[in-house]
Structure formats: C-alpha cells, structure tokens
Amino acid sequence: MKNRVKEYRNRSNLTQKQLAEHVFVSQRTIISLEKGKYKPSIMLAYRLACVFETTVEDLFCLAENKKLEDQVYEDL
C-alpha cells in the first residue's frame, strides 16, 4: 500500500524509533509501513495521521490506492 509516512516523518524530523514510540508500535512496523509492505489497522493509521496533523486519506494515498486496486479487480 502506497503511503507518505516516510515523507511526513522526514518533514517532522522524527526517527523511525521516535515515530514508533509516538504511535505505540515497534520500529520494525514503521520500517514495513514505509516500504509499503504493511497495511496498518484503522487505529494505527489514525494515530499516524494525528501525529502529522493530516488526514488518513492523504497520508495513505487512499484515492490512488483505490484506483490501483480497482484496476486489479477489473482485470480479473
């Protein structure tokens, strides 16, 4: 899942470990999120959006991800 977590984290001058502590997850979870290999729970997505003072939709590129997923289903 495409997201902007790393972009927002860098803008906020936070390390992966610091961000993980803010949202009560492991550093490994943040690493996986930033690589697009982990889909967060709704609550984790919300916590991250709150830290960065943005929306879940923007942070996790939901419109773009929906279009990509829709294309996969249309090709079936």
Gaussian input, Z-matrix of N, CA and C with variables (Angstrom, degrees):
# hf/3-21g

backbone

0 1
 N
 C     1     B1
 C     2     B2     1     A1
 N     3     B3     2     A2     1     D1
 C     4     B4     3     A3     2     D2
 C     5     B5     4     A4     3     D3
 N     6     B6     5     A5     4     D4
 C     7     B7     6     A6     5     D5
 C     8     B8     7     A7     6     D6
 N     9     B9     8     A8     7     D7
 C    10    B10     9     A9     8     D8
 C    11    B11    10    A10     9     D9
 N    12    B12    11    A11    10    D10
 C    13    B13    12    A12    11    D11
 C    14    B14    13    A13    12    D12
 N    15    B15    14    A14    13    D13
 C    16    B16    15    A15    14    D14
 C    17    B17    16    A16    15    D15
 N    18    B18    17    A17    16    D16
 C    19    B19    18    A18    17    D17
 C    20    B20    19    A19    18    D18
 N    21    B21    20    A20    19    D19
 C    22    B22    21    A21    20    D20
 C    23    B23    22    A22    21    D21
 N    24    B24    23    A23    22    D22
 C    25    B25    24    A24    23    D23
 C    26    B26    25    A25    24    D24
 N    27    B27    26    A26    25    D25
 C    28    B28    27    A27    26    D26
 C    29    B29    28    A28    27    D27
 N    30    B30    29    A29    28    D28
 C    31    B31    30    A30    29    D29
 C    32    B32    31    A31    30    D30
 N    33    B33    32    A32    31    D31
 C    34    B34    33    A33    32    D32
 C    35    B35    34    A34    33    D33
 N    36    B36    35    A35    34    D34
 C    37    B37    36    A36    35    D35
 C    38    B38    37    A37    36    D36
 N    39    B39    38    A38    37    D37
 C    40    B40    39    A39    38    D38
 C    41    B41    40    A40    39    D39
 N    42    B42    41    A41    40    D40
 C    43    B43    42    A42    41    D41
 C    44    B44    43    A43    42    D42
 N    45    B45    44    A44    43    D43
 C    46    B46    45    A45    44    D44
 C    47    B47    46    A46    45    D45
 N    48    B48    47    A47    46    D46
 C    49    B49    48    A48    47    D47
 C    50    B50    49    A49    48    D48
 N    51    B51    50    A50    49    D49
 C    52    B52    51    A51    50    D50
 C    53    B53    52    A52    51    D51
 N    54    B54    53    A53    52    D52
 C    55    B55    54    A54    53    D53
 C    56    B56    55    A55    54    D54
 N    57    B57    56    A56    55    D55
 C    58    B58    57    A57    56    D56
 C    59    B59    58    A58    57    D57
 N    60    B60    59    A59    58    D58
 C    61    B61    60    A60    59    D59
 C    62    B62    61    A61    60    D60
 N    63    B63    62    A62    61    D61
 C    64    B64    63    A63    62    D62
 C    65    B65    64    A64    63    D63
 N    66    B66    65    A65    64    D64
 C    67    B67    66    A66    65    D65
 C    68    B68    67    A67    66    D66
 N    69    B69    68    A68    67    D67
 C    70    B70    69    A69    68    D68
 C    71    B71    70    A70    69    D69
 N    72    B72    71    A71    70    D70
 C    73    B73    72    A72    71    D71
 C    74    B74    73    A73    72    D72
 N    75    B75    74    A74    73    D73
 C    76    B76    75    A75    74    D74
 C    77    B77    76    A76    75    D75
 N    78    B78    77    A77    76    D76
 C    79    B79    78    A78    77    D77
 C    80    B80    79    A79    78    D78
 N    81    B81    80    A80    79    D79
 C    82    B82    81    A81    80    D80
 C    83    B83    82    A82    81    D81
 N    84    B84    83    A83    82    D82
 C    85    B85    84    A84    83    D83
 C    86    B86    85    A85    84    D84
 N    87    B87    86    A86    85    D85
 C    88    B88    87    A87    86    D86
 C    89    B89    88    A88    87    D87
 N    90    B90    89    A89    88    D88
 C    91    B91    90    A90    89    D89
 C    92    B92    91    A91    90    D90
 N    93    B93    92    A92    91    D91
 C    94    B94    93    A93    92    D92
 C    95    B95    94    A94    93    D93
 N    96    B96    95    A95    94    D94
 C    97    B97    96    A96    95    D95
 C    98    B98    97    A97    96    D96
 N    99    B99    98    A98    97    D97
 C   100   B100    99    A99    98    D98
 C   101   B101   100   A100    99    D99
 N   102   B102   101   A101   100   D100
 C   103   B103   102   A102   101   D101
 C   104   B104   103   A103   102   D102
 N   105   B105   104   A104   103   D103
 C   106   B106   105   A105   104   D104
 C   107   B107   106   A106   105   D105
 N   108   B108   107   A107   106   D106
 C   109   B109   108   A108   107   D107
 C   110   B110   109   A109   108   D108
 N   111   B111   110   A110   109   D109
 C   112   B112   111   A111   110   D110
 C   113   B113   112   A112   111   D111
 N   114   B114   113   A113   112   D112
 C   115   B115   114   A114   113   D113
 C   116   B116   115   A115   114   D114
 N   117   B117   116   A116   115   D115
 C   118   B118   117   A117   116   D116
 C   119   B119   118   A118   117   D117
 N   120   B120   119   A119   118   D118
 C   121   B121   120   A120   119   D119
 C   122   B122   121   A121   120   D120
 N   123   B123   122   A122   121   D121
 C   124   B124   123   A123   122   D122
 C   125   B125   124   A124   123   D123
 N   126   B126   125   A125   124   D124
 C   127   B127   126   A126   125   D125
 C   128   B128   127   A127   126   D126
 N   129   B129   128   A128   127   D127
 C   130   B130   129   A129   128   D128
 C   131   B131   130   A130   129   D129
 N   132   B132   131   A131   130   D130
 C   133   B133   132   A132   131   D131
 C   134   B134   133   A133   132   D132
 N   135   B135   134   A134   133   D133
 C   136   B136   135   A135   134   D134
 C   137   B137   136   A136   135   D135
 N   138   B138   137   A137   136   D136
 C   139   B139   138   A138   137   D137
 C   140   B140   139   A139   138   D138
 N   141   B141   140   A140   139   D139
 C   142   B142   141   A141   140   D140
 C   143   B143   142   A142   141   D141
 N   144   B144   143   A143   142   D142
 C   145   B145   144   A144   143   D143
 C   146   B146   145   A145   144   D144
 N   147   B147   146   A146   145   D145
 C   148   B148   147   A147   146   D146
 C   149   B149   148   A148   147   D147
 N   150   B150   149   A149   148   D148
 C   151   B151   150   A150   149   D149
 C   152   B152   151   A151   150   D150
 N   153   B153   152   A152   151   D151
 C   154   B154   153   A153   152   D152
 C   155   B155   154   A154   153   D153
 N   156   B156   155   A155   154   D154
 C   157   B157   156   A156   155   D155
 C   158   B158   157   A157   156   D156
 N   159   B159   158   A158   157   D157
 C   160   B160   159   A159   158   D158
 C   161   B161   160   A160   159   D159
 N   162   B162   161   A161   160   D160
 C   163   B163   162   A162   161   D161
 C   164   B164   163   A163   162   D162
 N   165   B165   164   A164   163   D163
 C   166   B166   165   A165   164   D164
 C   167   B167   166   A166   165   D165
 N   168   B168   167   A167   166   D166
 C   169   B169   168   A168   167   D167
 C   170   B170   169   A169   168   D168
 N   171   B171   170   A170   169   D169
 C   172   B172   171   A171   170   D170
 C   173   B173   172   A172   171   D171
 N   174   B174   173   A173   172   D172
 C   175   B175   174   A174   173   D173
 C   176   B176   175   A175   174   D174
 N   177   B177   176   A176   175   D175
 C   178   B178   177   A177   176   D176
 C   179   B179   178   A178   177   D177
 N   180   B180   179   A179   178   D178
 C   181   B181   180   A180   179   D179
 C   182   B182   181   A181   180   D180
 N   183   B183   182   A182   181   D181
 C   184   B184   183   A183   182   D182
 C   185   B185   184   A184   183   D183
 N   186   B186   185   A185   184   D184
 C   187   B187   186   A186   185   D185
 C   188   B188   187   A187   186   D186
 N   189   B189   188   A188   187   D187
 C   190   B190   189   A189   188   D188
 C   191   B191   190   A190   189   D189
 N   192   B192   191   A191   190   D190
 C   193   B193   192   A192   191   D191
 C   194   B194   193   A193   192   D192
 N   195   B195   194   A194   193   D193
 C   196   B196   195   A195   194   D194
 C   197   B197   196   A196   195   D195
 N   198   B198   197   A197   196   D196
 C   199   B199   198   A198   197   D197
 C   200   B200   199   A199   198   D198
 N   201   B201   200   A200   199   D199
 C   202   B202   201   A201   200   D200
 C   203   B203   202   A202   201   D201
 N   204   B204   203   A203   202   D202
 C   205   B205   204   A204   203   D203
 C   206   B206   205   A205   204   D204
 N   207   B207   206   A206   205   D205
 C   208   B208   207   A207   206   D206
 C   209   B209   208   A208   207   D207
 N   210   B210   209   A209   208   D208
 C   211   B211   210   A210   209   D209
 C   212   B212   211   A211   210   D210
 N   213   B213   212   A212   211   D211
 C   214   B214   213   A213   212   D212
 C   215   B215   214   A214   213   D213
 N   216   B216   215   A215   214   D214
 C   217   B217   216   A216   215   D215
 C   218   B218   217   A217   216   D216
 N   219   B219   218   A218   217   D217
 C   220   B220   219   A219   218   D218
 C   221   B221   220   A220   219   D219
 N   222   B222   221   A221   220   D220
 C   223   B223   222   A222   221   D221
 C   224   B224   223   A223   222   D222
 N   225   B225   224   A224   223   D223
 C   226   B226   225   A225   224   D224
 C   227   B227   226   A226   225   D225

   B1=1.4427
   B2=1.5302
   B3=1.3058
   B4=1.4536
   B5=1.5306
   B6=1.3398
   B7=1.4635
   B8=1.5223
   B9=1.3200
   B10=1.4617
   B11=1.5280
   B12=1.3225
   B13=1.4583
   B14=1.5273
   B15=1.3206
   B16=1.4639
   B17=1.5302
   B18=1.3094
   B19=1.4711
   B20=1.5323
   B21=1.3234
   B22=1.4634
   B23=1.5311
   B24=1.3197
   B25=1.4626
   B26=1.5269
   B27=1.3237
   B28=1.4601
   B29=1.5220
   B30=1.3273
   B31=1.4684
   B32=1.5230
   B33=1.3265
   B34=1.4720
   B35=1.5260
   B36=1.3253
   B37=1.4673
   B38=1.5269
   B39=1.3245
   B40=1.4612
   B41=1.5245
   B42=1.3066
   B43=1.4636
   B44=1.5241
   B45=1.3099
   B46=1.4651
   B47=1.5269
   B48=1.3196
   B49=1.4630
   B50=1.5246
   B51=1.3138
   B52=1.4714
   B53=1.5206
   B54=1.3310
   B55=1.4680
   B56=1.5210
   B57=1.3185
   B58=1.4667
   B59=1.5284
   B60=1.3217
   B61=1.4662
   B62=1.5273
   B63=1.3252
   B64=1.4640
   B65=1.5279
   B66=1.3400
   B67=1.4701
   B68=1.5268
   B69=1.3391
   B70=1.4672
   B71=1.5293
   B72=1.3406
   B73=1.4631
   B74=1.5230
   B75=1.3236
   B76=1.4610
   B77=1.5259
   B78=1.3152
   B79=1.4614
   B80=1.5302
   B81=1.3111
   B82=1.4641
   B83=1.5355
   B84=1.3261
   B85=1.4628
   B86=1.5303
   B87=1.3250
   B88=1.4657
   B89=1.5266
   B90=1.3321
   B91=1.4634
   B92=1.5254
   B93=1.3267
   B94=1.4693
   B95=1.5225
   B96=1.3181
   B97=1.4672
   B98=1.5194
   B99=1.3245
   B100=1.4592
   B101=1.5219
   B102=1.3124
   B103=1.4622
   B104=1.5207
   B105=1.3406
   B106=1.4584
   B107=1.5107
   B108=1.3340
   B109=1.4643
   B110=1.5282
   B111=1.3091
   B112=1.4674
   B113=1.5147
   B114=1.3181
   B115=1.4646
   B116=1.5213
   B117=1.3209
   B118=1.4636
   B119=1.5200
   B120=1.3176
   B121=1.4610
   B122=1.5249
   B123=1.2915
   B124=1.4653
   B125=1.5239
   B126=1.3166
   B127=1.4636
   B128=1.5275
   B129=1.3307
   B130=1.4559
   B131=1.5284
   B132=1.3109
   B133=1.4652
   B134=1.5244
   B135=1.3208
   B136=1.4656
   B137=1.5285
   B138=1.3189
   B139=1.4750
   B140=1.5337
   B141=1.3194
   B142=1.4555
   B143=1.5281
   B144=1.3101
   B145=1.4672
   B146=1.5265
   B147=1.3143
   B148=1.4679
   B149=1.5253
   B150=1.3346
   B151=1.4677
   B152=1.5274
   B153=1.3264
   B154=1.4633
   B155=1.5319
   B156=1.3224
   B157=1.4680
   B158=1.5279
   B159=1.3232
   B160=1.4555
   B161=1.5220
   B162=1.3057
   B163=1.4655
   B164=1.5290
   B165=1.3021
   B166=1.4651
   B167=1.5321
   B168=1.3360
   B169=1.4674
   B170=1.5297
   B171=1.3262
   B172=1.4592
   B173=1.5316
   B174=1.3084
   B175=1.4577
   B176=1.5250
   B177=1.3265
   B178=1.4584
   B179=1.5222
   B180=1.3362
   B181=1.4709
   B182=1.5352
   B183=1.3216
   B184=1.4616
   B185=1.5226
   B186=1.3243
   B187=1.4674
   B188=1.5291
   B189=1.3137
   B190=1.4656
   B191=1.5236
   B192=1.3294
   B193=1.4616
   B194=1.5186
   B195=1.3238
   B196=1.4658
   B197=1.5214
   B198=1.3312
   B199=1.4681
   B200=1.5202
   B201=1.3176
   B202=1.4643
   B203=1.5236
   B204=1.3229
   B205=1.4635
   B206=1.5270
   B207=1.3295
   B208=1.4655
   B209=1.5213
   B210=1.3294
   B211=1.4578
   B212=1.5240
   B213=1.3363
   B214=1.4662
   B215=1.5298
   B216=1.3401
   B217=1.4623
   B218=1.5200
   B219=1.3203
   B220=1.4632
   B221=1.5304
   B222=1.3252
   B223=1.4661
   B224=1.5318
   B225=1.3167
   B226=1.4690
   B227=1.5040
   A1=108.53
   A2=114.94
   A3=120.07
   A4=109.69
   A5=114.99
   A6=119.13
   A7=109.35
   A8=115.32
   A9=121.64
   A10=111.26
   A11=117.37
   A12=121.83
   A13=110.70
   A14=117.54
   A15=119.99
   A16=110.97
   A17=116.33
   A18=121.29
   A19=110.72
   A20=116.37
   A21=120.42
   A22=111.49
   A23=116.71
   A24=120.46
   A25=110.62
   A26=116.15
   A27=119.84
   A28=111.62
   A29=116.83
   A30=120.40
   A31=111.63
   A32=115.35
   A33=120.88
   A34=112.46
   A35=116.65
   A36=122.06
   A37=112.56
   A38=115.71
   A39=121.61
   A40=109.62
   A41=116.27
   A42=119.59
   A43=108.11
   A44=116.28
   A45=119.75
   A46=110.34
   A47=115.85
   A48=120.22
   A49=110.83
   A50=117.75
   A51=120.66
   A52=110.99
   A53=116.34
   A54=119.62
   A55=110.11
   A56=116.26
   A57=120.58
   A58=110.76
   A59=116.49
   A60=120.50
   A61=111.65
   A62=117.60
   A63=121.70
   A64=112.16
   A65=116.19
   A66=119.50
   A67=113.05
   A68=116.25
   A69=122.06
   A70=114.80
   A71=115.66
   A72=120.75
   A73=107.98
   A74=116.54
   A75=120.29
   A76=110.03
   A77=114.25
   A78=119.94
   A79=109.40
   A80=116.42
   A81=121.09
   A82=111.46
   A83=116.73
   A84=120.05
   A85=110.41
   A86=116.75
   A87=120.63
   A88=110.22
   A89=116.69
   A90=120.78
   A91=110.23
   A92=116.78
   A93=121.46
   A94=111.42
   A95=116.77
   A96=120.67
   A97=110.74
   A98=116.15
   A99=120.65
   A100=112.22
   A101=117.50
   A102=121.41
   A103=112.31
   A104=116.73
   A105=120.38
   A106=113.42
   A107=117.05
   A108=121.19
   A109=112.95
   A110=116.58
   A111=120.28
   A112=109.01
   A113=116.14
   A114=121.36
   A115=107.48
   A116=116.62
   A117=119.54
   A118=112.67
   A119=115.25
   A120=119.69
   A121=107.88
   A122=116.53
   A123=120.97
   A124=109.79
   A125=117.07
   A126=120.51
   A127=111.82
   A128=117.87
   A129=119.87
   A130=110.21
   A131=117.35
   A132=120.62
   A133=110.29
   A134=116.17
   A135=120.94
   A136=111.07
   A137=117.25
   A138=120.75
   A139=110.60
   A140=116.67
   A141=120.41
   A142=111.22
   A143=116.23
   A144=120.11
   A145=110.85
   A146=117.18
   A147=120.76
   A148=111.42
   A149=117.17
   A150=120.91
   A151=109.66
   A152=116.55
   A153=120.96
   A154=113.76
   A155=115.76
   A156=121.45
   A157=111.76
   A158=114.40
   A159=121.59
   A160=108.31
   A161=116.80
   A162=120.45
   A163=110.31
   A164=114.89
   A165=120.41
   A166=108.71
   A167=116.31
   A168=120.90
   A169=111.49
   A170=116.38
   A171=120.03
   A172=110.97
   A173=117.05
   A174=121.45
   A175=112.00
   A176=116.86
   A177=120.86
   A178=113.54
   A179=117.07
   A180=122.30
   A181=110.69
   A182=116.57
   A183=120.03
   A184=113.55
   A185=118.50
   A186=120.03
   A187=110.43
   A188=116.33
   A189=121.05
   A190=111.02
   A191=117.45
   A192=120.77
   A193=111.62
   A194=117.48
   A195=121.06
   A196=110.50
   A197=116.69
   A198=120.36
   A199=111.07
   A200=116.67
   A201=120.34
   A202=111.31
   A203=116.34
   A204=120.26
   A205=110.64
   A206=117.04
   A207=120.77
   A208=110.98
   A209=117.54
   A210=121.24
   A211=111.68
   A212=115.76
   A213=119.90
   A214=109.98
   A215=116.10
   A216=119.69
   A217=111.68
   A218=117.44
   A219=120.45
   A220=111.56
   A221=116.34
   A222=120.90
   A223=112.87
   A224=117.49
   A225=119.71
   A226=112.48
   D1=122.95
   D2=178.30
   D3=-68.03
   D4=140.46
   D5=177.09
   D6=-153.29
   D7=173.37
   D8=-178.02
   D9=-117.03
   D10=24.61
   D11=-176.29
   D12=-59.69
   D13=-48.60
   D14=-178.50
   D15=-61.63
   D16=-42.62
   D17=178.61
   D18=-58.54
   D19=-49.86
   D20=179.69
   D21=-65.76
   D22=-39.17
   D23=179.97
   D24=-62.85
   D25=-44.50
   D26=179.04
   D27=-63.92
   D28=-41.25
   D29=177.81
   D30=-61.55
   D31=-32.20
   D32=-178.34
   D33=-87.56
   D34=0.60
   D35=-178.82
   D36=54.92
   D37=42.84
   D38=177.01
   D39=-107.82
   D40=143.70
   D41=171.06
   D42=-81.14
   D43=166.67
   D44=176.14
   D45=-60.91
   D46=-39.26
   D47=179.94
   D48=-65.02
   D49=-43.57
   D50=179.37
   D51=-62.61
   D52=-44.18
   D53=179.22
   D54=-62.37
   D55=-43.76
   D56=179.02
   D57=-56.97
   D58=-43.16
   D59=179.26
   D60=-64.31
   D61=-37.56
   D62=179.53
   D63=-63.17
   D64=-33.69
   D65=-174.68
   D66=-111.51
   D67=10.65
   D68=172.30
   D69=63.78
   D70=43.16
   D71=174.44
   D72=-132.05
   D73=177.46
   D74=178.07
   D75=-83.53
   D76=160.87
   D77=175.75
   D78=-61.42
   D79=-35.75
   D80=179.08
   D81=-59.79
   D82=-36.32
   D83=177.66
   D84=-63.53
   D85=-42.72
   D86=178.94
   D87=-63.93
   D88=-42.21
   D89=178.06
   D90=-58.92
   D91=-47.18
   D92=179.94
   D93=-63.42
   D94=-40.81
   D95=176.80
   D96=-59.25
   D97=-48.74
   D98=-177.05
   D99=-63.94
   D100=-27.55
   D101=177.26
   D102=-84.94
   D103=-3.79
   D104=-179.67
   D105=75.17
   D106=19.76
   D107=-176.80
   D108=-102.99
   D109=6.67
   D110=-176.47
   D111=-140.13
   D112=129.82
   D113=175.11
   D114=-98.87
   D115=117.02
   D116=-175.70
   D117=-74.56
   D118=158.55
   D119=171.22
   D120=-67.43
   D121=164.50
   D122=177.86
   D123=-59.42
   D124=-42.29
   D125=-178.37
   D126=-65.65
   D127=-41.29
   D128=178.08
   D129=-65.50
   D130=-42.51
   D131=177.69
   D132=-59.13
   D133=-42.27
   D134=179.16
   D135=-65.93
   D136=-43.98
   D137=178.75
   D138=-59.70
   D139=-44.29
   D140=178.83
   D141=-62.74
   D142=-44.66
   D143=178.68
   D144=-60.83
   D145=-38.15
   D146=178.06
   D147=-65.09
   D148=-42.03
   D149=179.00
   D150=-58.37
   D151=-41.57
   D152=-175.80
   D153=-93.06
   D154=1.45
   D155=179.99
   D156=53.12
   D157=50.22
   D158=177.36
   D159=-137.65
   D160=-174.86
   D161=178.90
   D162=-97.31
   D163=156.59
   D164=174.75
   D165=-60.89
   D166=-40.35
   D167=-178.93
   D168=-58.11
   D169=-43.23
   D170=-179.09
   D171=-73.50
   D172=-46.72
   D173=-176.46
   D174=-61.13
   D175=-36.12
   D176=-177.01
   D177=-108.95
   D178=17.88
   D179=172.47
   D180=45.97
   D181=47.86
   D182=-170.79
   D183=-62.09
   D184=-39.32
   D185=179.43
   D186=-62.70
   D187=-45.02
   D188=-180.00
   D189=-66.14
   D190=-43.85
   D191=178.45
   D192=-63.46
   D193=-35.78
   D194=178.32
   D195=-64.64
   D196=-43.76
   D197=178.67
   D198=-60.27
   D199=-44.01
   D200=179.23
   D201=-63.14
   D202=-42.66
   D203=179.61
   D204=-67.34
   D205=-40.20
   D206=178.38
   D207=-59.59
   D208=-39.64
   D209=179.22
   D210=-62.63
   D211=-38.39
   D212=178.43
   D213=-62.32
   D214=-45.06
   D215=-178.78
   D216=-68.06
   D217=-35.14
   D218=179.96
   D219=-68.55
   D220=-28.48
   D221=-179.24
   D222=-79.88
   D223=-9.08
   D224=-178.67
   D225=-74.60

